[in-house]
Structures are given as C-alpha cells and as structure tokens.
Amino acid sequence: MRIGKWSGLVAALCLCFSAALADGLQMNGIPQNGALPTGWTTREAGEYPGYLLDGNAATVYEHVCRNESGVDSIPDVTFYFSNATLKNIWIRNGNQSDRNAYFTNARIRQLNISVYTTDGSAVTYQVQLQDAYDPDSSDSGWIDGYQCIALPRTFRNVYRLELWMPSWQPGNGNPDTVCISDIVFMPDDSGSSLQPTSRPVPQQTAGYSGYYPQVRLNQRMATRSGPGTQYTELGSYFEEGTTVTAVSAAYDDRNGIWWIQTEFTYLGEKRRAYTGVKRLDMQADDVQQEYPVRSVVVNRSVYAYWGPGYEYTMHKDPVPAGTEGTIYQIENGYAQFEYYDNAAGQLKRVWVPESAIEAQNG
C-alpha cells in the first residue's frame, strides 16, 4: 500500500491550526497547552489528519480499516513532534458531528500507540477505547466527548507518535470506515485529574491502567513465577530481539531490582511470568506498579493457570484447599494468588478463579 506524505505543507498547516486548536480546547474545557505536531504521514494516500487538530467535532478524519493492516509494521497515522513532552492523549472517538453520524460510521475499539523519544527508546501501548456518544458530560477522564488516554509516565523529547487501529466497532452504514473527530496531545495533568476514563473497560485489570506495552528482549528471558529469586522458576524463553508484552512491575527489596510481569505465547498457549527489567528494552515505570490487594484462603482444591483464564497454560498440581496467601491482581474473573509452595520450598504466584478464594476471616 502507498503511504501519503506531507512535509513543508503540513508544517505550515499545523501552524495555522494552532489558533483553531486553542479555541477548540478552550471551548470544550480541555487545557490549551497541547503539543502540536510539526507534520504527519498516513498509511493511505488522500487522508487528512489535520481534521484531528482543529477542535471541531464536525470535521472528521476517516480511515478505512482492513484486517491485514492491524498486524503489519506500517502505522495508520504517524505524527511528528519537535522534542515534545507527552503525558495524556485526549481523543474524540468516532464521527461526533451528531448521534446518527456516530453510529453510522465505525469507531476505534483498540488503539495501539508507539511513542518514540530522542534518546532512542520506543514504547508501544495497547488501549481499549470507550464506545459512547456523550458530547455533553464532563467527569474524570471524559470532557465533552473527549476521553483521556493517560499514559503510565511522562515522555520527554518525543519526536514521533505512531497510531494503529487493529480493532474497531463496525458502523451501521459504513462498517469499516473508522472516524475520529479530534485528538489533543497533552504534556501534563493540568486542567483536571486527567485519569483514565471511569467507564468500564472490558477485562480491565483491577488497579491497573490496562495499557500494556510491547517490549523487546535484549537477551534470553529467564523467568520466575513472581518478582524475585525466592519464587519458583518457570524456565527461559526466546532470543534477543523477540517481542513480549509487559504487564506490570514489582520492586524486589531483597535484591534491589525491578521485575516485570510479561505475557507471551509458548507452544500455542499464553503464559505470564516475571523477568528482571534488565532483560527488556524498557523502564520499570513504563507499566503500573503492583501492590497487594488482600489476604485470602483457597476454599477448595483448585487447578491454577499461568495467567487470568483457561486459555493460559495450566499448572500441573492443584492448589490445596485451605492454602493461605495474598491476592495481587484480579482480571477477567481470575485472581493472581501468591502462596508458599511447601513441595518446592519457595514462594509461588499462580492465577485461580475468584470463586475459589475468600477472606481469611471467612
């Protein structure tokens, strides 16, 4: 496919948009200090991302999505910046010129965002957007049709931002024509709490943002069931250059290092396991930090999994009834359960159904 490009013309147009953008932001209650791109490229020729930058819900960017475009290396839209600071992205998903136009056309369901900085780092996040036509409400993370994508950390010296739309909600009339009305790139949390939208996100991890970056291994990945050498070993996987998903971070006080909970597929099954951050091209604050949720006891003998669901590899031995431990995450009806494995003589983290646990005091 051919990629349409604008260079000097785009830079000039972006300068012209600055006044309109400020007016639009002021009118819609979002702070005016958004970072303006210096240019853009698009996957398809003839598309005009300038409509995303004018703060006008009636002018809409359109992109025809195709299944193959969600799995290749060409982003749907790329924005270029001059050493910008980026913390939050506000987006008006869909054609928000009116209710009928919103549901006639397709909307983004999943958005992949790759952030590139001048120090050579690159982080990709997967975000589930809300599908709601609500141009009037204002609450935490939702202002006049804009919903907030709060990145896990502030990125400085950003020079490129790539967007993919691998999953979309089909429109009633134009099932594959994805529309976006506006987008604002914010450097900070000014103007409101700017937290991730309070509307429910499917399969959201309790206490976590759900923005899981794809990261590259810089060496073979040795793993444990939990964040430290005091946890059971789960084997070594892959070679340098392989990409895995980073889920969360935990600090190992015993060894003074950060561990990352990763997700990957092995022998056709999904798995989650911990590895030291040194093995990944990322920083610990690229993902959310883990905290204990509560102490529980297993109320029946139950088989456990490597991740939150039966589609993950199942552990060989069940967790006995009466086993006491701590919950760290809850996702998709499963709880990440930490306990002392007497047979292994080590701590162990597994995932069990929420129905199999209860508070220790009954």
C-alpha positions as CSV (number, residue, x, y, z in Angstrom):
1,M,0.0,0.0,0.0
2,R,1.1,3.5,-0.7
3,I,1.7,6.0,2.1
4,G,0.6,9.5,1.6
5,K,3.1,12.2,2.9
6,W,3.0,15.9,3.6
7,S,6.2,17.7,4.6
8,G,6.6,21.5,4.4
9,L,2.9,22.0,3.6
10,V,1.9,20.0,6.7
11,A,4.2,22.1,8.9
12,A,2.6,25.3,7.6
13,L,-0.9,23.9,8.1
14,C,-0.1,22.9,11.6
15,L,0.9,26.4,12.4
16,C,-2.4,27.6,11.0
17,F,-4.2,25.1,13.2
18,S,-2.7,26.5,16.4
19,A,-5.2,29.2,16.9
20,A,-8.2,27.0,16.0
21,L,-6.9,24.3,18.3
22,A,-6.6,26.7,21.2
23,D,-10.1,28.0,20.6
24,G,-11.5,24.5,20.4
25,L,-9.8,23.4,23.6
26,Q,-11.0,26.5,25.4
27,M,-14.5,25.9,24.2
28,N,-14.5,22.3,25.2
29,G,-13.0,22.7,28.6
30,I,-9.6,21.0,28.0
31,P,-6.4,22.9,28.7
32,Q,-4.9,24.9,25.9
33,N,-1.3,23.9,26.2
34,G,-1.5,20.8,23.9
35,A,1.6,19.8,21.9
36,L,1.0,20.5,18.2
37,P,2.6,18.1,15.7
38,T,5.1,19.5,13.2
39,G,3.9,17.1,10.5
40,W,2.3,13.7,9.8
41,T,2.2,10.7,7.4
42,T,-0.7,8.4,6.7
43,R,-0.9,4.8,5.7
44,E,-3.3,5.6,2.9
45,A,-2.9,8.4,0.4
46,G,-5.6,11.1,0.5
47,E,-6.3,11.0,4.2
48,Y,-6.2,14.3,6.1
49,P,-5.2,14.1,9.8
50,G,-5.5,17.9,10.0
51,Y,-9.1,17.5,10.9
52,L,-8.0,15.9,14.2
53,L,-6.3,19.0,15.3
54,D,-8.9,21.7,14.9
55,G,-11.0,21.1,18.0
56,N,-14.2,20.9,15.8
57,A,-16.4,17.8,16.2
58,A,-18.0,18.4,12.8
59,T,-14.7,17.9,10.9
60,V,-13.7,14.3,10.9
61,Y,-10.7,12.2,10.0
62,E,-11.7,9.0,8.1
63,H,-9.7,5.8,7.7
64,V,-10.8,2.6,6.0
65,C,-9.7,-0.3,8.2
66,R,-8.6,-3.7,6.8
67,N,-7.8,-6.8,8.8
68,E,-4.3,-7.1,7.5
69,S,-3.4,-3.5,8.5
70,G,-3.6,-4.4,12.2
71,V,-0.8,-6.9,12.1
72,D,1.9,-5.4,9.8
73,S,4.6,-2.8,10.6
74,I,3.0,0.2,8.9
75,P,1.1,2.6,11.3
76,D,-2.2,4.0,10.2
77,V,-1.2,7.5,11.2
78,T,2.2,8.9,12.3
79,F,2.6,12.3,14.0
80,Y,5.9,14.1,14.2
81,F,7.0,16.5,17.0
82,S,9.9,18.7,17.9
83,N,11.1,17.4,21.3
84,A,7.5,17.4,22.8
85,T,6.5,16.4,26.3
86,L,3.6,13.9,26.3
87,K,1.6,12.6,29.3
88,N,-2.0,12.3,28.2
89,I,-3.9,12.0,24.9
90,W,-7.5,13.2,24.7
91,I,-9.5,11.7,21.8
92,R,-13.0,12.2,20.4
93,N,-13.6,8.7,19.1
94,G,-16.0,8.4,16.1
95,N,-17.8,10.9,14.0
96,Q,-19.2,13.2,16.7
97,S,-20.9,15.7,14.4
98,D,-24.2,14.1,15.6
99,R,-25.6,10.9,17.1
100,N,-26.6,9.4,13.7
101,A,-23.2,10.0,12.2
102,Y,-21.5,8.5,15.2
103,F,-23.3,5.1,14.9
104,T,-23.4,5.1,11.1
105,N,-19.6,5.0,10.9
106,A,-17.1,2.7,12.6
107,R,-15.2,3.7,15.9
108,I,-11.9,2.6,17.3
109,R,-12.2,-0.3,19.7
110,Q,-8.4,-0.9,20.3
111,L,-5.8,1.7,19.6
112,N,-2.0,0.9,19.6
113,I,0.2,3.8,20.4
114,S,4.0,3.8,19.8
115,V,6.0,6.7,21.5
116,Y,9.5,7.5,20.2
117,T,11.9,9.7,22.1
118,T,15.3,11.2,21.0
119,D,17.2,9.0,23.5
120,G,16.4,6.1,21.2
121,S,13.6,4.5,23.3
122,A,10.3,3.3,21.9
123,V,7.3,2.0,23.8
124,T,4.0,0.7,22.5
125,Y,0.8,0.7,24.4
126,Q,-2.5,-1.1,23.7
127,V,-5.6,0.9,24.7
128,Q,-9.2,-0.1,24.8
129,L,-11.3,3.0,23.9
130,Q,-14.9,3.6,25.1
131,D,-17.7,3.4,22.6
132,A,-20.1,6.1,23.7
133,Y,-21.7,9.1,22.1
134,D,-21.8,11.5,25.0
135,P,-20.8,15.1,23.9
136,D,-22.2,16.9,26.9
137,S,-21.0,15.1,30.0
138,S,-17.8,16.1,31.9
139,D,-16.3,13.8,34.6
140,S,-12.9,12.3,35.4
141,G,-11.4,11.3,32.1
142,W,-14.3,12.4,29.9
143,I,-14.9,16.0,28.7
144,D,-17.5,17.0,26.1
145,G,-16.9,13.8,24.0
146,Y,-13.1,13.6,24.6
147,Q,-11.9,10.6,26.5
148,C,-8.5,10.6,28.2
149,I,-5.7,8.1,27.4
150,A,-3.5,8.6,30.5
151,L,0.0,7.1,29.7
152,P,1.8,5.4,32.6
153,R,4.5,8.0,32.6
154,T,5.5,11.4,31.2
155,F,7.6,11.1,27.9
156,R,10.0,13.9,27.2
157,N,11.7,14.8,23.9
158,V,9.1,12.9,21.8
159,Y,9.8,13.2,18.1
160,R,7.3,10.6,16.7
161,L,4.0,9.1,17.7
162,E,2.5,6.2,15.7
163,L,-1.1,5.0,15.8
164,W,-2.6,1.7,14.7
165,M,-6.3,0.7,14.7
166,P,-6.2,-3.1,14.8
167,S,-9.8,-3.5,16.2
168,W,-12.9,-1.4,15.5
169,Q,-16.6,-1.2,16.3
170,P,-18.4,-1.6,12.9
171,G,-20.7,1.2,11.9
172,N,-24.3,0.6,10.9
173,G,-23.9,2.1,7.5
174,N,-20.1,2.2,6.9
175,P,-18.8,-0.8,8.9
176,D,-15.1,-0.4,8.2
177,T,-14.8,3.4,7.9
178,V,-13.3,4.4,11.2
179,C,-13.8,8.0,12.1
180,I,-12.1,10.2,14.7
181,S,-13.3,13.8,15.3
182,D,-10.4,15.3,17.3
183,I,-7.2,14.5,19.2
184,V,-5.2,16.5,21.7
185,F,-1.6,15.7,22.9
186,M,-1.2,16.9,26.5
187,P,2.2,17.4,28.2
188,D,0.9,17.2,31.8
189,D,-2.1,16.8,34.0
190,S,-3.2,20.4,34.1
191,G,-6.9,21.4,34.0
192,S,-8.4,18.3,35.6
193,S,-7.5,15.0,37.2
194,L,-7.0,13.5,33.7
195,Q,-7.3,10.0,34.9
196,P,-8.2,7.1,32.6
197,T,-12.0,7.1,31.9
198,S,-14.1,5.9,34.7
199,R,-16.4,4.0,32.3
200,P,-15.8,0.2,32.5
201,V,-13.1,-1.3,30.2
202,P,-13.6,-5.0,29.2
203,Q,-11.2,-7.3,31.1
204,Q,-9.6,-4.4,32.9
205,T,-7.0,-5.4,35.4
206,A,-8.1,-4.3,38.9
207,G,-6.0,-1.3,40.0
208,Y,-4.1,-1.2,36.6
209,S,-4.5,1.0,33.6
210,G,-4.7,-1.8,31.0
211,Y,-2.0,-0.1,28.8
212,Y,0.4,-3.0,28.1
213,P,3.5,-2.1,26.1
214,Q,5.1,-4.4,23.6
215,V,8.8,-4.6,24.5
216,R,11.9,-6.1,23.0
217,L,14.2,-8.7,24.7
218,N,17.9,-7.8,24.8
219,Q,18.9,-11.3,25.9
220,R,17.3,-14.7,26.6
221,M,14.4,-14.3,29.1
222,A,14.9,-16.3,32.3
223,T,11.6,-16.3,34.3
224,R,10.1,-16.8,37.8
225,S,6.5,-17.1,39.0
226,G,6.9,-13.9,41.0
227,P,9.2,-10.9,41.3
228,G,12.3,-12.3,42.8
229,T,14.7,-15.3,43.1
230,Q,12.7,-16.5,46.1
231,Y,9.9,-17.5,43.7
232,T,9.7,-20.8,41.7
233,E,11.4,-20.9,38.3
234,L,9.4,-21.1,35.2
235,G,12.1,-21.6,32.6
236,S,13.9,-19.5,29.9
237,Y,12.4,-18.4,26.7
238,F,13.2,-16.8,23.3
239,E,16.3,-15.0,22.0
240,E,17.4,-11.4,21.8
241,G,15.1,-9.3,19.6
242,T,11.9,-11.2,20.5
243,T,8.9,-9.0,21.5
244,V,6.8,-9.8,24.6
245,T,4.1,-7.9,26.4
246,A,4.9,-6.0,29.6
247,V,2.0,-6.1,32.1
248,S,3.2,-4.7,35.5
249,A,6.3,-4.0,37.6
250,A,7.3,-5.1,41.1
251,Y,10.3,-4.0,43.2
252,D,12.5,-6.7,44.7
253,D,13.7,-5.3,48.0
254,R,15.8,-8.4,48.6
255,N,17.9,-7.9,45.5
256,G,17.3,-4.2,44.9
257,I,16.0,-4.7,41.3
258,W,12.7,-4.3,39.4
259,W,10.9,-7.3,37.9
260,I,8.4,-7.1,35.1
261,Q,5.4,-9.4,34.7
262,T,5.4,-10.4,31.0
263,E,2.9,-12.1,28.8
264,F,3.9,-14.3,25.8
265,T,2.7,-17.3,23.8
266,Y,4.7,-20.6,24.0
267,L,3.7,-23.8,22.2
268,G,0.4,-22.3,21.3
269,E,-0.6,-21.3,24.8
270,K,-0.5,-18.0,26.6
271,R,1.7,-17.5,29.6
272,R,2.6,-14.8,32.2
273,A,5.9,-14.9,34.0
274,Y,8.4,-12.5,35.7
275,T,11.8,-11.4,34.5
276,G,14.3,-8.8,35.5
277,V,13.8,-5.5,33.8
278,K,17.5,-5.6,32.6
279,R,16.4,-8.2,30.0
280,L,13.9,-5.9,28.4
281,D,14.3,-2.6,26.4
282,M,12.1,-0.6,28.8
283,Q,11.9,1.2,32.1
284,A,10.0,-0.1,35.1
285,D,7.8,3.0,35.1
286,D,6.6,2.1,31.5
287,V,4.0,-0.1,33.3
288,Q,2.0,0.2,36.5
289,Q,3.5,-0.9,39.8
290,E,2.0,-3.9,41.7
291,Y,0.6,-3.7,45.2
292,P,-1.0,-6.4,47.4
293,V,-4.8,-6.4,47.3
294,R,-5.8,-8.5,50.3
295,S,-5.1,-11.7,52.2
296,V,-7.2,-14.8,51.3
297,V,-7.6,-18.5,51.7
298,V,-8.4,-21.1,49.0
299,N,-11.8,-22.6,49.7
300,R,-11.4,-25.7,47.7
301,S,-8.7,-27.7,45.8
302,V,-8.4,-25.9,42.5
303,Y,-6.2,-26.0,39.4
304,A,-4.3,-22.9,38.7
305,Y,-3.1,-21.2,35.5
306,W,-0.2,-19.1,34.3
307,G,-2.5,-16.2,33.6
308,P,-6.0,-14.9,34.1
309,G,-8.0,-17.5,32.2
310,Y,-8.3,-21.1,30.9
311,E,-6.6,-20.1,27.6
312,Y,-3.3,-19.8,29.6
313,T,-1.1,-22.9,30.4
314,M,-2.4,-24.9,33.4
315,H,-0.1,-25.7,36.3
316,K,0.4,-29.5,36.8
317,D,-0.6,-29.7,40.5
318,P,-3.7,-28.1,42.1
319,V,-3.6,-25.6,44.9
320,P,-4.9,-27.4,48.1
321,A,-8.0,-26.3,49.9
322,G,-7.1,-24.2,52.9
323,T,-3.9,-22.6,51.4
324,E,-3.4,-19.1,52.6
325,G,-1.9,-16.3,50.6
326,T,-2.2,-12.9,49.1
327,I,-4.0,-11.5,46.0
328,Y,-2.1,-9.0,43.9
329,Q,-4.3,-8.6,40.8
330,I,-7.8,-9.5,39.7
331,E,-8.6,-9.8,36.0
332,N,-11.2,-11.5,33.8
333,G,-12.7,-13.4,36.8
334,Y,-9.3,-14.7,38.0
335,A,-7.1,-13.6,40.9
336,Q,-3.3,-13.7,41.0
337,F,-2.6,-15.6,44.1
338,E,0.8,-15.7,46.0
339,Y,1.4,-18.5,48.5
340,Y,4.3,-20.6,49.9
341,D,4.6,-23.9,47.9
342,N,5.7,-26.5,50.5
343,A,6.7,-29.0,47.9
344,A,9.0,-26.5,46.1
345,G,10.2,-24.8,49.3
346,Q,9.6,-21.4,47.6
347,L,7.0,-18.7,47.1
348,K,4.8,-19.1,44.1
349,R,2.3,-17.0,42.1
350,V,-0.5,-18.5,40.1
351,W,-3.9,-17.5,38.8
352,V,-7.0,-19.1,40.3
353,P,-10.8,-18.4,39.7
354,E,-12.1,-15.7,42.0
355,S,-14.8,-18.1,43.2
356,A,-12.0,-20.3,44.7
357,I,-10.9,-17.7,47.2
358,E,-12.4,-16.0,50.2
359,A,-11.2,-13.7,53.0
360,Q,-9.1,-15.4,55.7
361,N,-11.6,-14.4,58.4
362,G,-14.4,-16.1,56.4
